[in-house]
Amino acid sequence: MNQTVKPDDLQPVDDYGPLYEAHKKVYPQSVSGTFRRIKWGLMGFCLGVYYFLPFIRWNRGLAAPDQAVLVDLPNQRFYFFFIELWPQEVYYFTGLLIIAAIGLFLMNAIGGRIWCGYLCPQTVWTDLFYAVERLIEGDRRERMKKDASSDPMKLERISEIVLKHSIWLLIAWWTGGAWVLYFNDAPTLVKELVTFQGPMLAYIWIAILTATTYTLAGFMREQVCVYMCPWPRIQAALTDEWALNVTYRYDRGETRTSVKKAAELRALGQPAGDCIDCRQCVAVCPTGIDIRDGAQMDCIQCGLCIDACDTVMTKIGRPPRLIAYDNDINIHRRQEGKPPVYKLVRARTVAYAAIIAVVGGAMVYKLATRSLLDVNVLHDRNPIAVKLSDGSVRNAYTMRVLNKHGFDRVIAIDIEGPANAIVHVVGADSVTPDRPMIVVGRDQTEELRLLVTAPAENNPDKSIPVKFFVTDIGLGVVASAADNFVSP
């Protein structure tokens, strides 16, 4: 049945509320305690490694780069102290990515979002920016009062804001500057950048990383963890009931009441919760959540609420760790009068550790046994074979010899396949024509053009396998590659 819609029945869209929640600025309060000290220590270590690692030197011999960690893109090399990786060894990076991913899974299985709370770059730099903000503008109450002031344009307030953002920009600038130092000799590049003689690409990347660090750590902060980062959503599917997470022990904290009321109840022999609803756990939280509401995606599990709660418990004479790394299983066990049980070693953690050990062991073995002399051979396709006037058959090949050592090497070239075949290196003279010898420079790839000629007698009229050997005359090291010798 048709109904007439009256104008008064139409509601404006605004009556349904906003489509998304407006951002509420978080003012984390400073706190001291075990987990805060751990975070300070890890922050100092991580930032120290990142900022100063490019300046560490490592002697690799004459004319070799002496930067301990260097991504040498022009020469297609990656240096890490005594390790030198070539493009052909990119599988090592695959192994590192596997170890990093499984390591993240292992951390999650043991202690929840350990990475997010202590080691994530967003957490580390945001923590540093917060420290600068507190140093200049004061702690939580002072910052809130200043932001709510009816006269925000006071000279003192303007000077604080300018100083804070100036230091933030300096930190962000050095963050971007440190990144580009991993791709060139650090002292040289610093000098070039300061004198405005550096490559334009370096300035571009410094500008990009300065802007992203300043924006993400200075303004977006917890929004990156809540809205941009996929890990909170992924880790929920990887955890189990035994994983330790920052947990409010409601079996001990409820029912909440004041200190005075709790003392009166206990004097009468009645139960009283330890939580006095002081909200200090909320005040110190960098994402502004209330841990007492249970597990939340916004919680990065940094442990600062544990320190804040322990401080309050100590003041009111109650046992610490009302908030602690725990799980719901143990809360229920305590409610039933049973002792808590912690299972750090279980099928999940053992499997993750085993994968890390196997992949890491394979990488170490491969690295320890890898050859520093390598050879690749590619058969010419046009023409694939040539029959000479005397009936002999010639095939042409392109050989690439890789000398990964730190000194020049004299290599001899031999083949195994066609009977009485002769090898000739185009454009190179050798004192032994029947066995060409070539000098390959240190840390270089030498490309050679080989002509292999086999006499007509004693050789079949079909394709046969041929194997090429390159032998280091001085060390006796041999590398080989296989192909085919084709008849017309």
Secondary structure by P-SEA (a helix, b strand, c coil): cbbbbcccccccccccccccccbbbbbbbbbbcaaaaaaaaaaaaaaaaacccccbbbbccccccccccccccccbbbbccccccccccaaaaaaaaaaaaaaaaaaaacccccccccccaaaaaaaaaaaaaaaccccaaaaaaaaaccccccaaaaaaaaaaaaaaaaaaaaaaaaaaccccaaaaaaaaaaaccccaaaaaaaaaaaaaaaaaaccccccccccccaaaaaaaaaccccccccccccccccccccaaaaaaaaaacbbbbcccccccccccccccccccccccccccccaaaaaaaaaaaaaacccccccccccaaaaaaaaacbbbbbccccaaaaaaaaaaaaaaaaaaaaaaacccbbbbbbbbcccccccccccbbbbbbbbbbbccccbbbbbbbbbccccbbbbbbcccccccccbbbbbbcccbbbbbbbbbbbcccccccbbbbbbbbbbccccccccbbbbbbbcc
